[in-house]
Amino acid sequence: MEQEMLDLLLLAFSRQAFSKAVLSKPADRAALKTVVTPREIGGRPLLQAETFRADNKAVHENIAPENRARLGELIAAHGQINLFTTAGECELRRSKAGKVTLLGGEKLRRALSGGEPPRVTVGKNDRQKARILSGSEPFLRLLGVSDENGRVYDKKQAKFRQINRFLELIRDCLPHLPAEGTLRICDLCCGKSYLSFAAYHYFANILGRTVRMTGVDLKPDVIDFCNAAAQKLGFEGLEFLFGNVAAYEAGEHVHLVLSLHACDTATDLVLSRAVAFGADVILSTPCCHHELNHALDCPALGFLSEYSMLRQKFCDAATDALRLKYLEACGYTVAALELIDPEETPKNILLRGLKRKNFDPQSAEAARLWQAYETAKLFLAGDGNVQKSLSQKS
């Protein structure tokens, strides 16, 4: 019956007769219902699933019609599905005993297959998105992202979207930062520091906060350029230091640690220093991953690791998972989030850590979390010789 419902939904979609599907009685108690509607995104027809949750939030997911597996998962996760089309409607019901009944399915199939049902006007999601930055900000012009008229250069559009998205993720973390007083922020492995300037501008100029922010990197020419740019912009609370992140001492409590595309194990150093600083919020987007690829020694994964491309993809994901397990063991609530569209860059995963209040590093829970992290390393690398920069408790 579930496959019949899926076939009818896709048939209606292909005939441009699909209006919506309402999926109710979800197995997930945190959800209320999911509404699936047709959408055109980037010129491509897709199915958009909007899940309404008990915490008053809504989550959107865009699904290609050929992704039958994902659509099937949604149907299987709900006790009732009502399908609405311009040719009629049908309903799937699942009893408490698990019996599935499809009402009106055959009649709807005949209506969709015979004749030409009226077409649905498909909404588009290609409206100009309201962003935190407009492109006209002086620091964007100075860094070569936009021209003197505030138009973002074509070659910098992806970078502009990336910066805006990072600021949105920072905005989501505001409840975890102090509401008053001076904000202490560090951008470790800051590079050309697009993110440093953007974050400083957001807090100091948009939110009106007092900020003391430090960018640290090993490229002296870049540090000189960034300090000169900060002075020219009048960003008095922003400084850049030449030095090794592993040896950098903030000298005080740090509220927020940022890092955009620190290469390979440099990301591990960033996370280790952030934990040592006791940062309230950690936002890090890793770059390339190599260490685990060289150290991977797991017979159980031999069927996968013998293929070089799949081995690297797995090691990318496993490395970031290990990093999150490390942060968990150090008292953080963690998440892996999508930074921007993966079609623009494969470096689109952001690791987020939010410091837990009243976490006791000497507790049984802390010991269990640390053991889980060490066990994961041991599983992947045999002797655990991986992520040495995170091998000690901070």
Secondary structure, 3 states (H helix, E strand, C coil): CHHHHHHHHHHHHHCCCEEEEEEEEECCCCEEEEEEEEEEECCEEEEEEEEEECCCCEEEEEECCCCHHHHHHHHHCEEEEEEEECCEEEEEEECCCCCEEEECHHHHHHHHHCCCCCCCCCEECCCCCCCCCCCCCHHHHHCCCECCCCCECHHHHHHHHHHHHHHHHHHHCHHHCCCCCCEEEEEECCCCCHHHHHHHHHHHHHCCCCEEEEEEECCHHHHHHHHHHHHHHCCCCEEEEECCHHHCCCCCCCCEEEEEEECCCHHHHHHHHHHHHCCCEEEEEECCCCHHHHHCCCHHHHHHHCCHHHHHHHHHHHHHHHHHHHHHHCCEEEEEEECCCCCCCCCCEEEEEEECCCCCCCCHHHHHHHHHHHHHHHHHHCCCCCCHHHCCCC
